[in-house]
Amino acid sequence: MVVTLWQDEFERRDGRLIYHGRPMVGDRRPGRRELIENLAYAWEHCGGRFYVIVAVAKSVSTDRRVIKLCFPQQAGHDADGF
């Protein structure tokens, strides 16, 4: 499983990288529900492991973000190239 997370929502604490995404309480967008379902699946079936693509937002102050660039970038590779 692969999820895209925003770069500015990561924090380094005690040598660990912690993700603080936007609050999910009351967020009824289909993507949020799907994210929770996919993370639960990864927890139950994949030992809690998943791949992350880190996205950099063009503007972090807008409600609907647009990706400026993301990491990792592997030009010419498809999902099987992971």
C-alpha positions in Angstrom: 0.0 0.0 0.0 1.2 3.5 -0.8 0.0 6.8 0.8 0.8 10.4 0.0 1.6 12.6 3.0 2.5 16.3 3.1 6.1 17.3 3.9 5.2 20.2 6.2 3.1 17.9 8.4 6.1 15.9 9.5 8.0 16.6 12.7 11.3 15.1 14.0 11.0 14.2 17.7 13.4 12.1 19.8 15.1 10.8 16.7 11.8 9.7 15.2 9.8 11.2 12.3 6.2 11.9 13.4 3.4 12.8 11.0 0.8 15.3 12.2 -1.8 15.4 9.4 -4.8 17.7 9.3 -7.5 16.9 11.9 -9.8 14.1 10.7 -12.7 14.7 13.2 -15.7 15.8 11.2 -13.9 15.4 7.8 -16.3 13.6 5.6 -14.4 13.7 2.4 -14.2 10.3 0.7 -10.4 10.4 0.7 -10.2 10.6 4.5 -12.4 7.5 5.0 -10.4 5.6 2.3 -7.1 6.6 4.1 -8.4 5.2 7.4 -9.6 2.0 5.8 -6.3 1.5 4.0 -4.2 2.2 7.1 -6.4 -0.3 9.0 -5.8 -2.9 6.3 -2.0 -2.3 6.4 -2.1 -2.7 10.2 -4.1 -6.0 10.0 -2.5 -7.6 6.9 0.9 -6.0 6.3 2.4 -5.7 9.8 1.5 -2.0 9.8 3.9 -1.3 7.0 3.2 0.9 4.0 5.1 3.0 1.5 5.0 6.8 1.7 5.3 9.4 -1.1 6.1 12.8 0.5 4.4 15.6 -1.3 5.5 19.3 -1.2 2.5 21.7 -1.4 2.6 24.8 -3.7 1.0 26.6 -0.7 0.6 25.2 2.8 -2.0 27.8 3.7 -4.8 26.7 1.3 -7.5 24.2 2.1 -7.2 22.4 -1.2 -3.5 21.7 -1.7 -1.8 21.3 -5.0 1.4 19.2 -5.3 4.5 21.2 -6.3 6.7 18.1 -6.3 7.0 14.8 -4.5 9.6 12.2 -3.4 10.6 9.7 -4.3 10.5 10.5 -8.0 11.4 7.6 -10.3 10.9 8.7 -13.9 10.0 5.9 -16.2 9.0 3.5 -13.4 5.5 2.2 -12.7 4.1 0.8 -9.5 5.8 -2.6 -10.1 9.2 -0.7 -10.0 8.8 -0.1 -6.2 
